[in-house]
Amino acid sequence: MPEEMVTALKDRDFTGKIIRPFVTHEGSGLANIPKEIKEVCKGATVLDGLEVKGSTVNSARNRVEDWI
């Protein structure tokens, strides 16, 4: 997860909040992002995320809508 995101999220109260990670990538998938979010966003429930390869974004609409 980009360090900028960690900085922006680390001091917030996520008690009772639900987070569903969404990322675009070119080969790394979700990597460790769900685990990192759980560590940074204390109190949040982290559900399954969605990863979309950047080169397939234009054809990912159905995947995104199904995930939502």
Secondary structure as GFF3:
##gff-version 3
##sequence-region A 1 68
A	DSSP	alpha_helix	3	9	.	.	.	ID=ss1
A	DSSP	beta_strand	18	19	.	.	.	ID=ss2
A	DSSP	beta_strand	22	25	.	.	.	ID=ss3
A	DSSP	alpha_helix	33	40	.	.	.	ID=ss4
A	DSSP	beta_strand	45	46	.	.	.	ID=ss5
A	DSSP	beta_strand	50	53	.	.	.	ID=ss6
A	DSSP	three_ten_helix	54	59	.	.	.	ID=ss7
A	DSSP	alpha_helix	61	67	.	.	.	ID=ss8
###
